Amino acid sequence: MPISSRRSRLPWTKSLPTALTALTALLAVLLPTPALAAPTANGGKPPGESRPVYSYDRAVRESVWVDTRVDGDRDGRADRVAVDIIRPREAAEQGRKVPVIMDASPYYSCCGRGNESQKKTYDGQGRPVQFPLYYDNYFVPRGYAVVLVDLTGTNRSDGCVDIGGRSDVQSAKAVVDWLNGRARGYSSRTGTTAVAADWTTGSVGMIGKSYDGTIANAVAATGVEGLRTIVPIGAISSWYDYYFAKGAALYNGGPDGLANGIESPEARGRCQAVQRELVEGAPRTGDWTRLWSERDYVKDAGKVRASVFAVHGMQDLNVRTKHFGQWWDALAAHGVERKVWLSSAGHVDPFDFRRDAWVSTLHRWFDHYLLGYDNGVEREPMADVERAPDQWSTDRVWPPTGTRTAVLRPDTGEVPGVGTLGTEPAPRGATAEFTDDPSLGEADWATRIDEPTESKAGFVTGPLSEDLRLAGSSTVRLAVTPSTTSAHLSAVLVDLGPATIRNYAGDGEGILTLADRDCLGAGTAGDTGCFKRTAADRADVDHTVFSRGWADLGHYAGLAHGVPLTPGKPYTITLDLAATDHVVPAGHRLALIVAGTDSGLIVPASTTPRVTVDLHGTSARLPLVGGVAAFERATRGAALSGGVTTPVAPPRGLRLPELTHRP
């Protein structure tokens, strides 16, 4: 379960000695910080907030190629990555140095960034014109440089895409090094004219959604000096967990397919050897290999020096919240200062589900960690959680104080095939059975939760007498016996009751894109800074699946090697369920469903087994606010599911689309 401690080892969050405070005050007089807000007589914005005092249209726009010191394409010379920079000209003319907001991405030419898939554009001389997203429009006038990096093998960079490996990570880390005077930059891709980053303070904040945020996690895990903060949005923390869930494949393809889709046409021709290594190093067996070890950033969380502001959609079925949960736990264990927003959307940027609050919060976050302003953002509640579309709550720490692991256990019910969920273990010998049906998934199982069906084993509480909140990561330990030599398993948690939710299974994954636009900051004809507005895409449902986990039973002994199963032999395996923060309201029921292939979300096993579940040996460990006592209060006196009459109409849920990679 995630650790809720908020302690920090970061030196800039601790009280400074009196002498240092005096020195800081003196330096503030002698070297005034750019874009510092002045106090206002009418109770306006407080001192200590950067203001838009620099011109956007006069900003310096330039490209630099940074030496990564890695020869990923094996052509005998170190790869250079293209770095497009926009920074305030007046600051440079006045000799004022500025911090950097950096987004390193493979998507600037293949796929685009943001809800409108913006790509980089250039003029006839190759100078950058459009910087995707709003970071440049909003932050450059406020005294920041914005740096957009083409990862190796993409757009205008050398090298090869290696999907989160050494080349990817070094191509971004080298830019942080260059911004701090530790690496070489050049004025062209092949030239010898050196370019120094003498215009920056060296303080860098990395930000980005999906692959971009993943690179921010990875670079932070190197402990690179100068990286002050990262803002990973829907980001991966371990690439194995992107493609597999304890051996069960999540996609009909591996990292080589993603590489082929994002690398530049010229890289595709020179990077065949790297492509082969991606294929060979990531077998579709689900076995853990050296390739995955290199791409596991969680193990290096202890090296992180930067603060972390994470954002994740709790219904993100592309980069599932398992990535957030295990990263958050590891950061907490090492005392890294951190903050989180958890939305009820899918793989969506907060700019598109909470725009005004997001830009304001991000502004104060960067002002504090990159400009050093004491604006109190680090003392605000650690977590913002979306409870219903556009309805948010906050917690001082996350998971909230009082969250404890409760062990819940399934049992048989009064109706055959419809089980119960409580705190007492089932009698020895109690079992449930299901037959894997790869055509069915969580929506089918939950819809028929009160009926005995062949494809699932369901276990349900009675209607709750008070709200029950789960906050963190869950696990389900399954004791099962398969009838064939292979089996894939699923476990899902379901809130059984009516609700209005974000339509995370829709095309916008919880948002609707409107026709009119908002303009943030300044703009030019080539980069207007105006973006389409959005609104919540709502859906009325009668049940909500709010956490999921999967596994290949052949990996019961570990991830190193999957093995064929012996039909009729019992096995035990633990499924990791994605982190969440969900309140099951009073009057609703909590369900645990165990089944085989979750259609559209995991790839079926090679056989379709009949699986017998040993209920005595099966349990779920759930992070409940209030622990097991809260569960007992909420379920005391409630009628169990076995006595519930089958509804006249099946409960409605969201039918999920096929799982595909989305940038």
Secondary structure, 3 states (H helix, E strand, C coil): CCCCCCCCCCHHHCCCCHHHHHHHHHHHHHCCCCCECCCCCCCCCCCCCECCCCCCCCCEEEEEEEECCCCCCCCCCCCEEEEEEEECHHHHHCCCCEEEEEEEECCCCCCCECCCCECCEECCCCCEEECCCCHHHHHHHHCCEEEEEECCCCCCCCCCCCCCCHHHHHHHHHHHHHHCCCCCEECCCCCCCEECCCCEEEEEEEEEECHHHHHHHHHHCCCCCCEEEEEEECCCCECHHHHEECCEECCCCCHHHHHHHHCCHHHHHHCHHHHHHHHHHCCCCCCCCHHHHHCECHHHHHHCCCEEEEEEECCCCCCCHHHHHHHHHHHHHCCCCEEEEEECCCCCCHHHCCHHHHHHHHHHHHHHHHHCCCCCHHHCCCEEEEEECCEEEEECCCCCCCEEEEEEEEEEEEECCEEEEECCCCCCCCEEEEECCCCCCHHHHHHCCCCCCCCEEEEECCCCCCCEEEEEEEEEEEEEEECCCCCEEEEEEEEEEEEEEECCCCCCCCEEEEEEEEECCCCCCCCCCEEEEEEECEEEEEEEEEEEEEEEHHHCCCCCCCCCCCCCCCEEEEEEEEEEEEEECCCCEEEEEEECCCCCCCCCCCCCCEEEEECCCCEEEEEEECHHHHHHHHHCCCCCHHHCCCCCCCCCCCCCCCCCCCC
